[in-house]
Amino acid sequence: MTPNRIHFFCCLASACIALLTACSAPEPHTQAIAAPTVPDKIKTANPVTASAMTFSLPNGPRLAARVWASPQPQHIVLAVHGFNDYSKAFEPLAQHLVAELQATVYAYDQRGFGANPEPGIWPGSPALLTDLRHIAAQLRERHPDLPLTVVGESMGGAVVMLAASETPGLTADQLILQAPAVWGAQSMPWYQRFSLQFMNAVAPEMTFTGRGLQSLGIRPTDDPEVSSDLSRDPLFIKATRVGSLAGVTELMGRAQTLATRPPQRTLVLYGLRDRIIPQLPVCDWLTHFNTTTASPGVFDVVVYKEGWHLLTRQLRTREPLQDMTHWLQKKPLPHQQTAAQAQQTVCVPD
């Protein structure tokens, strides 16, 4: 291949891969919005302070973590963050669950993210799944008489699904998947697949920030305060390596094509304004999901017409937070759907 042709393919691949890194570097958005969203948030009257901690792993590093502790916990929640994010992502959810359910909420920085060694270096899907299983087992041993719910956001949702559905399974009573990352290569246009494969082969250490995509409407939240906080946070990864992007794409593809359903009672939350995990791959996932063998566990879905990718860090957080609380209390949700009903909702072109 001639140098000019290699240069051409590198430029094409760079442009296409940039579209896949939209969540890497959120910017405070200041442009006018035609129909401003009225904030509808829940503010906790007496917020608790998260305590720093670590989780020990056999034959592995200690993972940075934090816990929002309830004096007399009635529920235990383990939260698993998304790509380039870290445990701080669950501050709003943790405060709400502590106040409403007397839950103790744990969240950890996944290997390769947050305050852990080598942030930004993809650790491999097997390590992420093994880490989650070990930590969930530790919490079950620490709190044997309390229900354990595992919450996964975005990439964390894919990790939770895989850990629960594949052998040896996941120690948990219930799962909540917020905007699960189910955007595998099979749902990408050919030029994105080609770009990722090409750049991973020739320049896996090259990084992309995804800046400038806001003009295309690609951002994870409509809350400017959240965007500003993420853009300033030194632990939020803002430049994504091609190798990491290839790794998370493989992980998302496995989650998208799972042959079995999680055995646990499961709640999925998804917003139709999500452009980080767009409707097409979610439609493909639900379509495939509805052809798999049903498991004993209940599978509920709530689709929010005005929901963004970061459902608990957008301008309207009240409904998602209340839905999660009520679901954990086994109360009916106003817009609850089955997987088949959700497929019909999500697969309608926007």
N, C-alpha and C positions, 0 to 999 in steps of 0.2 A: 504494500500500500504506500503510495507516495506521501511525502510530508504534507503537501497541500490538502490531500484527501483526509489524512489523519486530523489536520487542523480543522477541517470542515466538520468532521464527525464529532470532534471534541466540542466545538461550538454548539452544534445541534444538541448533543447530549447534555451540555451544561444548561442550556435553556430549558430542556424538558425536565431535568432533575430538579431545577429550581422550583418547579411547580409542585414537587413532592415534598418540599421542605417548608411548607407554609407555616407549620407550627414551631419552627425553630427559632424565629426571631420576631415575635410580635412587637409591633410598634404602636405607640399611642396614636389613635386615629382622631384626627381633628376635622376631617372633611364633613360638610353638611350632609345630613340624612333627611330624605324627603319626608318620612313619617317617623319622627323620633319615638323611641320606645320609652314608655313611662316605667321607671324603676319600680320593681315590686319585690323587695327583699325582706328577709327575716333577719332582724338584729337581736342577738342574744343579750338579755339584760345583764347577766353576770358571767361573762366569758371566763373560761378556765385557761390557764397558761400551759402550753405544751411543754413537757419535760423531755430533754434530750436523753437518748439511750442508744444502745447498740444491740444487735442480734448476733449471737455466735453461730457459726456454721461449721459442720464437720469438714475438715480438709479445705477450708475456704477462709476468706477474710471476714472480719466483723463488719456488719453492715450498719451504717448510720440510720437512726430511726428517731421517732418522737412518739410520745403518748399523751393523750388528753384523758386524764383519769377522773372517773366518777368515784365519790367516797364509798358508795354502796352499789357497785355495778350490777345491772340486771341483764345487760347484753355485752358481748365482746365483739368488736368490729376490727378487722384487719384490712387496711386500704393499700392498694397497689397502683402506683402512679403511671402516667403516660410517658411517651417518648420525649426525651430531653427535659422532662420535668423532674420533680422530686417530692419528698413527703409533705412539704409545706402546702402542696396543692389541695390538701384535704382540710385545711383550716375551717372554711365555712361549714362543711358537712360535719366535721367533728364537733364543733360548737353546738350545732343544732341537735345532734344525736345525744350529746351529753345532757343538754337541757331538757330534751323531750322524752328520752328513753332511759336516762341514767346509764348510758352506755360508756364503756371505756374503749377508746378508739386508738389503735396502734397504726402507724404508717411507717414504712421503711423506704430508704433510698435503694432502688434496685442496683445491682452490680453494674458498674460503668456509668452511674448517674449520681447527681447530687454531691454529697460530701464524701463519697467513697473514692478510693484510689482510681486513677486512670479514667476520669470522667470523659465521656465522648468516645471511648473505645468499646465497640460492640463486644459483649461478653459471650455471645452465643445463646441461642434459645434454650438448649438443655440446662445451662447454668441458671437461667432465670426461672425455669420451671422447678428445678431442684431446690433453689433458694426458697421459693414460695412454699413448697411442701414442707420443708424443714421448719420454717417460721410458724406456719399454721399448726403444725404438730406441737411445737413448743407452747403456743398459746392454749391449745387444748389441754396440755398437761398442767399449765399454770392455772387455768380456770376450768376445771373439769365439769362443773355443774351448771355452767352458763352457756346459752346458745352462741355459736360462733358464726358470724356473717363475714364473708370476704367480698370486698368491694373493689372492682377494677375499673379504672378510667382509661379509655382509649387503648394504647398498647397494653396497659395493665389489664384491661378487659380481655384481650386476646390471651395474655399469660394465664389469667384465672380460668378461662374456658378450657384451654389446653390442659392445664394442670388437673382440672376436675374431670375432664372427659377421657383423657388417656391414662393408661395404666402407669403407675399404681394408684392414681386418683388423688384427691385433695381432701384433707381433713377439714370439713366445714359443714354446717347445717343449712346455710342459705348463701346464695350468690346474688350480687347486684352488679350489673354491667352497664356502666355509663358510657354511651357513645363508643361501643367496642370497636377496636381497630380490626376490621375484616376486609381490608383492601389489598388483596393479594395480586400478584402479577397477572393472574388470569383475567382480572377485571380491568386491567390497564390497557389503554390504546397501544398498538404495536410500537409506536415511536417512543413511548415511555419505557416499555419493556426493553427495547433495543438500547435506549440511552443508558438505562441502569446497568444492563449487562456489560455494555461496552466500557463505560466509565469504571465499573468495578474491576474490570479486567486490566485496564491500562493505568488507572489512577485512583485506587481505593482510598488513599489518604487525602485526596482533594476534598475541600470543604465548601459548603454552600450555606448561605444564611437565609435565603428566601425573602430578603427585604425587597420591597417594591410591589409585592403581590397584593398588598392591601387595595391598590387601585382596581384589582380584579374582583374585589369582594371576598378575597380569601383571607380570613382571619379567624382565630378560634373563639373570639368573644366579642360582644358589642359593648362591653363595659370598658371605657377608657382608663379607669383607675386600675383595673386588672392588667390591661395591656401595658400600661406604664410601669407597673410593679414588676412584671415579668421581664420587660426590656432592661430594667436596672438591676435585677437580681443576679448576682455573680454565680449562683449555683444553677441557674437555668441555662442550659446549653443553647447557645445562639448560632453556632457554626457546626453544621452536621457533616460528618465524614461520609463519603460515598459508600465505604464499607459498612458503616452503621446503617445507612439507608437500605442497602441490600439485605442486611441481616433482619431488620424490622419488617421488610417486605416479605421475606420468607416466613417469618413468624405470623404475619397477618394472613398469608396465603394458607398456612396450615389451619388457622382458626376458621377461615372462611369455608374450608372444605372438610371440616370435621365429619367423620362418618357416624359418630355417636353423640348423643346429647348429654349434658351434665346430669348426673343423677339427683343433684340437689334441687330444691325449690329455687327458682331463678327469676329475677326481674331484670328486664332490659329497658333502658331509657335511651331514646334517640330523638334528635331535633332535626326538623326538615330544613333549617338554615345552616346545617353543618356542611362546611366545604372542606374540612380537613379529612373526614371520612364521608365522601359524598353518597348520594342516594343510590347510584348504580351498583357499587359493590355491596351495599347493605341489602339492596333488592336481590342481588345474586346470592348472598348469604342466606337470606330468609327463604328464598326459593329452594335452595339446596337443603336447608335445615328442615323444611317441611316434607322432604322426601326421605329423611333419615328415620331410623327405627326409634319410636317414642320410648322415653325412659319413665320410670315411676315418678320422677320429679315434676312439679308444676312449672310451667314456663309462661310468664306473663310479660307483656310488652306495653309500654306507654310511648306514644309518638307525639312530640310537641310541634305544633305548626310553626311556632316562633322560637323554637329551641336552637341554640348554637352548640358548638362542639363542647365547650366547657359549661355544662349545664348548671353546675353549682357555683360558677364564677361568671355569670352573665348579669344583665340588668334585671332579669326576672328569675329569681331563684326560689321564690316562695313555692310554686307548684312542684318542681322536682324535689325539693327538700321535704315537703309535706307528703308527697307520694311515697318517698322512700320510708319515711317514718310510719305512715299508715300501713304500708305493705308489711313492714317488720312486725307490726301489731296485728297483722292478718285482717285488716279492715279492707273493704272493697274500695277500689280507686275509681274516680269518675270516668276516666278515659282508658281504662284497662282493656287490652286486646289480647287475643290469642296470637300465636305466631302466624297462623294463616290469615287472620284479619290484618295484622301488621304488614304482611307481605302485600296485600291489596292496597294499603295506604301508602307504603314507601315506594312501590313500583309504579305509581302514577307519576309521569314526568312533571317536574316543577315548571 
